[in-house]
Amino acid sequence: MKTLILDGSPADDLTGLQIAGILKEIINAEGHEAEHIVLRDKTIGNCNGCFQCWLKTPGICAIDDDNREISRKFIESDQVIMLTPVSFGVYAPELKKMADHLIPNTSPFFIRVNGETHHRPRYETYPCFVTIGWLDSPDPVSEGIFRHLVYRNSINFYSDSFACGILYRTGSASEMKEQMKMLLSPAVPHSAPQLPVFPLSADEKGDVHNALLLVGSPRMGKSTSAALGEYLFDQLGTHGVETETLQLYKALNHPEKTRRMLEAIDSADLIVLAFPLYIDSIPAPVLSAMRIISKHRQQLPSSGRFAAIANCGFIESFHNDNALAACAVFAKSSGFDWMGSVSIGGGEGLVQGRPLQELGGPVIPYKKNLDIVAEALAAGHPVPEEARLRLAKPFVPGWIYRIAGTAGWKKQARQYGTEHRLDERPYQPFPRQEK
């Protein structure tokens, strides 16, 4: 059996090295070998959402760095074991950055899996999927989100079996070893862990006077995330709320920009994060920003209110549920009141990066309900449940979306002459460019 260990621990967390050592001992005792890759030591850029790995170079990321080789090793392995501290119930950015680059291992074409929309598999077989996370101490909420994420990943990466383990730093090496032996035992059947339910803030602090929009998309101002967030903020403006927008990808580029972001967050009555779904969760750079914000606010008194808007490429909005649950955990850990969320399915097909103000037809009901959300948030109230449920409804039947979406991918690929190769294996290896 060929085992690949992807270690997503940060530089100041040596737990991953300890766990990897125990894993290799267990695997070697069975007569197998394991390759251990420490992701923070590799050159891996952020996924920029260009979809060239589906359109121009099917099966291979357009970014020429270590992600290509790791992605290849992922699909060539019998078993992949991912290691990560649990951050807001999900993967740490160090692991998520590489996970975001695994989409070339699927096809852009849509199919149904267990009644849900997913991308068609590119390969006949995929590795067994094992994820091990660790916490300082038991945390049922974060653990529930983490197990749910691993389950969702196992569906999208067509793993015949998956396992999820959570360790505690207080545990001894022998205890960890026994838990890991159980994780590596024969196939674990698919089951659907339930996400915890998060109560909305009942703490009335009065009207919102100023609000900050954080756009968490690499496409920044031209993204669906920006279009949704900016429409909501335009409506907040009609209720007398002063608004400001920051692009998270830019805010992380320079210490001064990061400092400016933290100052804007501390002074805002309401913060709204708008982001696209990447591999069932929050994009890696957004997770990095959340970690910086949460650490910064540990020394500050609780203040401010936080809401989130997520949009995904699948027509069913429930694909966003795990990411939005992580947002609720982040809000609590950062001293914000959780004001709820908006979940949009098929966001790119609905908005296509254009301002909502210019769109009619199927977008009209979404604008009406965002108007209701804006009115509630401006008055200091959480996202109304009825508006949230209406926004979560698909704008077209799933079968129409899947047919139209597949045709759309083929149309985009024609300019590259790859329309017949979108779901094939990579047609040629990419040599590394000399730096």
N, C-alpha and C positions, 0 to 999 in steps of 0.2 A: 504493500500500500504506500502510495506517495502522499506525504502529508506536508502541507505548507502552513507555517505559523506566521500570522501577520500581527506584529506587536505594535499596538497603537498607544502605548503609554507615553506621557509627556516626559521631558528630560528630567524633571524633579521627582518622578515617580518610578522607583525601581521595582515595583511589584511585578510588572510585566516580565522583567528578566528572571525573577524568582519563579514565576509560574511557568515560563517557557522552559526553564531548566528542568523542572519537575515533569513537564509534559514530554520532553525529549527522553528523559529517563524511562518513563512508562512506555513510550513508543519503541525505543530501542530494545527494551526487554521482550517485546513481542516480535523482534527480528525485523523491524521496519526502520526507516530513516525519516527524519523530519528536517526541513529547511526552515530556519528562523530568520525572518526579516524584520529588523527594527525600523519602522516606517519613518521615524523622526530623523534617521540618518540618511534617508534617501532624498533625492531631488524630485519632488512631486508638486506640480503647480495646481492651482485650484481649477476645477472644471469650470469652463467659461460659458457653458450652455449653448455652444454654437451648433451642436448636433452634426458636426462634420464626421464624427465617428459612425454615424448612420448614413450620411448622404455622400460625402466626398471620398472617404476612405473607410468603407464599411468594415466594422470589426476592430478598428484601430484608432486610438485617440489622435487628434490632430496635434496635440502638444507632445513634442519630442523630449520626453524625460523618462525617469525610471518607472512611471506608471505603466508604460507599454509592456515592459518585461514582466512586471508584477501581475498585470492583468492576464498575460499569457500563461504565467505559472499558475494562476488561480484556476483557469479552465483546464489545464493539463493535470491538475492534482486530483487524487481520489478523495482527499479530505482537506478542508481548509479550516483552520482554527484561528479565530480572531480574538485578540486580547485588548481590553480597554477598561479604564476606570469608567464608572457610570456617571455621566454628567447630565443633570436634569432628566434622568431616566433614559438617556440615549447614549450614543457613542461619543467619545472624546473627539475633538477636531482632528487629532493626529490620525486616527483610524478613519474617520468620516471622509477626510480628504481623499484617501485611496478608494474607499467604497464608492464615492461619487464617480470615479473613473471606471467602474465596472459595467456601465451601461453599454459599452461596445459589445459585450458578450451576449446581448440580446438584440433582436431585430426591432426596427421601429414599427413594424406592422402590428396591428391589434388583433387579439383573439380573446375568447372567453375562457376563463379558468374558474371553475366552481361558481359560475354565474357572474363573475366579475370581469372587468376589462383589464387585460395585461398585455405586455409585449410578447410577440412570438419568440420562442427560443431560437437561438442561432446554432446551437450545437445539439447533438443527439443526447449527450450525457453531461451532467454537471456534478461538481463535487459535493460530498456530504458536508453539511454546514454546521460548524460548532462555534459558539461564541461564549466567551468567558468574560464576565465583568466583575469588578470589585468595588466595594464600598468600605467606608470606615466602620460602619455598624449597620444593623438591619434597618431597612427603609422600605416598608411594604409598597408604598406608592411608586417610588422610583423603580423598584424591582418589577412591579406589574407592567409599567411602561416598557421597560427594557425587554422583558420576555415577549411582549406583544410585538415589539419592533423586530426581534429575531425571527419570530413567526412570519411576519409580513415579508421580510427579506427572503426567507426560505421559499415562499411562493413565487416571488418575482425572479429568483435565480434557480427555479426548477430543481431544487434539492430533493432527492428521494427521501432523505432523512435529515433531521436537524436536532440540535441539542443546545440548550441554553443553561449556563451555570453562573451562579453569583457567589463570590467568595467575600470574606471579610478580612480586613488586614489584621484583625486581632486573632485570627485563626493560626494554628501551628502549621508547620510544613507537612506534618503527617496527616493532619485533617484535610488540608488542601489536596494532598495526593489521593486520598480516598475519594474525595468528591470528584476529582478529575478522572479517576478510573471509571467511575459510574457514568460520567458524561461520554466517555469514549467506548462504552459498551455498544452492542448492536443497535440498529436503527430505532429511532424514536418516532412514533407516528405523529402526523400532523394533528395538532389540536389548536383551538383558537383561544388564547388567553384573553381575559376581559380587561379593558382599560378602566382605571378608577374614574369616578365621577368627581368633578371639582366644583365646589360651591362658588357661586359668584359673590362678589363683595356686597355686603349689606350695609357697609359703613358709608353713610351719606356725608360727603364732604362739601356738598354744594356744587354750584356750577363750575364748569371748566373754563378757565380764562385763556390758557395757552396750551397748545398741543404740538407734539413732535412726531413726525412720520419718519420711521426708519425703513428704507427700502433695501431689502436683502436679496437682490437679484444681480447677477453679473452684467445683465443688460441695462441695468440702472434705469435712467429716465425713459427708455424705450421699451420697458418690460410690461408685462401684464400686471405684475405686482405694483409697479408705479402707477399704472392706469387705475387700478382699483383703489389704491391708497389715496391718490390725488383727488379722485372724485369724492371720496368720503371727506377729505379735508376741505375741499371746496364747499361742501355742504356744512361742515363745522363752521366755516367762515361766515356763512349766512346767519348763523346763530351768535355772532359776535366773538367767536373764538379766534385768537391770533394763532397762526399756524407756521410751522417751519418743516422743511424736508431735508433729510440727510441721507446720502448714499453710503451704506455700510462698507461696501467694497473700497470706496475712497477713504473712508474714515480710518481704515486699518492700515493705510499705506504709509503713514508718517506719524510719529509720536505727537506732534502738535495737533494734527487732525483728530487723533484719538482723544487727546485732552479736551479739545473743543466739543467732541461728541459727548463726553462724560458731563461736561458743564451744562450742555443743552438738556441732557436727560435729567440732571438734578434740579433744573429750574422749571421743568415742564409739569403742568398739572396732569397731563395725559400723554402717554407714549403709545403709539400704535406701530407694530412691526408687521410689514407686508413682505411675504417671501414666496418663492416657488417650492414645490416639493421635489426633493432630490433623493432617490433611492429610499422612499418611504419615510423620509425624515427631513430635518432642517439642513440646508447647505452648510458645508464645513466652515466657510468664512463667517457665516452668521453665528454658528456655534462658538467660534473664537471670540466674536464680539460679545456674545452673551456671557462667556466666561470672564472677560475683562470687566464687563458692567457689574456682574454679580460680586466679583472680588472687590471692586471699588466701593460698592455700596454696603459692604459688611460693617464698615466703621461709621456708617451714617444712620440717623434715625429713619424709620419707615416713613415714606412719603410718596405721593404720586400714584397714578393709576395706569394700568397696562392692559392692552388688548392686542389681538393678533388677527391678521388676514392671511390665509394660506390658499394657494391655488395649485392644482395638479393637472397633469396631462391626460389623466383618465377621466372619463365622464362621471364616474361615481365619486362624490365629494368625500365619502368616508375614508378614502385613501389618506386624507389629511389628518385623520383623527389622532394618530400617534404623535405627529409633530405638534399639534395644538395642545395635546396633553403635556408635552415637554415645555411648551410656553407657559402653561399654568404653574408648573413646578418652578420654572425660572422666575416668574413673577413673585412667588412666595419667598424664594431664596434671596431675592433682591430687595425685599421690603416694599413691593408694590401691591396695591389692591388689584385683584384679578377681575377685569371687567368683561371677560368673555371673548368670543372669537367669531369670525366669519370664515366659512369654508366653501370654496368654489371648485366644482368639478369641470374639467375641460376648459380651463381658463384661457389657454392659448387659442383654442378654436372659437371661443366666444368673443374675446377682446382683440386678439392678434396685435397687442401692443399699442393700439390706438386709444386716444382719449375717449372715455366713456361718454363725455358730453356730445361727441360727434356721432354716436351710434344709436340706432333705433332697433326695431324688430325685437328679437329675443332678448336684447340687452335692457329693454324698457322695464320689465319687472325687477331686474337686478338693481337698476337705479332707484326705483321707488322704494325698495327695501333698504338700500344703503341710506336713503334719505331718512328713513325711520331710525336706523342705527345711529346716524349722525345726531338726530334730535335727542335721542336718549343719552348718548355719550356727552353731549354738550351740557345737559342738565345734571351730569354726574351719576347717571344711572347705567347699569350694565347693558350689554347687547340684548335687546328683547328676544325672547325665545321664539316667538312666531316669525319674526323677521329672519332670525338665524336659520330656522327650518326651511323657509321659502328660498333663501339664498342657496341652500344646500341642494335644492332639487335640480336634476339635470335639465338642460335647456332643449335637448332633443333625446329621443329614445336611444338606448345604448347601441342597438344594432345599426342605426343610421350613423351614429358617431364613428363606430368602428369601420364601417365601409368607407365613409367619407375621409376619415383620417388616414387609412391605408392608401387611398387614391391620392391624397394630398402629399404623402411622403414620396410616392412614385413620381408625382409631378415635379417636386422640388429636386429630385435626384436626376431628372433628365438633363439638366444643365451640365452635370458631371459625367453623363453617360453611364451611370451606375444603377439605373432603375431596376435592372434584372439581378442585381447583386446585393440588394439591401439586407437579405436574410441569409446570405451565404457566409461561409467562413472567410476570413481575410484572404484576398486573392493573391497577395504577395507579402513576404516579410518586409518590414520597414528597417533599413539599416540606420543605425544611430548616426546622427550628423556630428561631424567634428566640431568641438567648441573652441 
